[in-house]
Amino acid sequence: MRPADLPSTAEIARTKPHGHFMRYVAGCRCRRCKQGRKDYESKLDENRRLYGPNDFVSTDRVREHLLNLQKQGLGHKLVAKAAGVGKTGLAEILWYGKKKMGRRAERKVLAVRATVETLGRRAMQPAGETVEYIQRLLQWGYPKRLISAGIGQDGVALQIPALKGKAQSVHVKTAVAVRELFRMVKIIRRMWSAVHGPIPSGHYVWLKRGDAVALGNLKLQPFAVNHEYFHFYPRELREVIDAANQLKRQLRKHGKEENAKKQNERPEEPPVRNPGESERPGQASGHCAGKSSLRGCPNHHQQRNRGSKSHERDGERNPAQVLRRGAGKVPASRRRIRVA
Ligand SMILES: [Zn+2]
């Protein structure tokens, strides 16, 4: 049934170029429109031959399949992506009671299974195996940079929380990638040592360029200067060191908190800014002890100025000081002597 708000055929065709099937439907019989209709029909025939008829079918089976996949962690958007159909149609089937869909789309959706490829980044699995593999690679001297590049992670840092015990599971994709990398490394190590003998300590075997696993593409590489020999320690020792470091961190944190508490509990500073000032020689009277600022006391100023002048007269005169009064504290390398 034609929806009431659908524009008329002529109106739809107006925006289409000659040769478009809609233009033919609207009544144009020009050379290009006739050819266009022919092409369109033959394309439909070809599709029918290749993929079977595309008549409407009930959505019951698809709906059931979608609900099943949902339980396995595969939502309708991922299904749509994997099947190559629109996600809106699937959403309508799930929630808005869409009753019919094309037979070909149905077949595509029913073919989707919850696998590593389709589940993608969502699927998780226990981290044990992956962590073991990476530990072995690190022990053999492979830098984290190579491992992270080898499993297709962007950036330099190897980002696997489970490696530091911060997570119990890893993404399935990561697990698969790490397993593949480990397998490849094992193969190239065997290939190399079959020809050159055992791999010397402090070295690892890697590819010269690209990812071709061939004897001509292998090279011996010394460990990175920052290689963590930590990875050579037996597992128990590593765990103990880890635990000790955690304890140290906690103690340090605790100490910081204690210090902050002490700082907060300290009494406020006395109101006199510089209580020692009044006890200077020649100022025994202490007449301005109650004042908070020296600026309010002219006697002090006089005393200070007189003192510094006499000092200047006594000692040797520094030419820079003569040129720039009061520049005595500027380091010699920074002094700018302006001669008028
Ligand atoms: Zn035409």
Residues whose N, C-alpha, C, O or C-beta is under 5 A from the ligand:
A	BS01	ZN	H18 G19 C28 R29 C30 C33
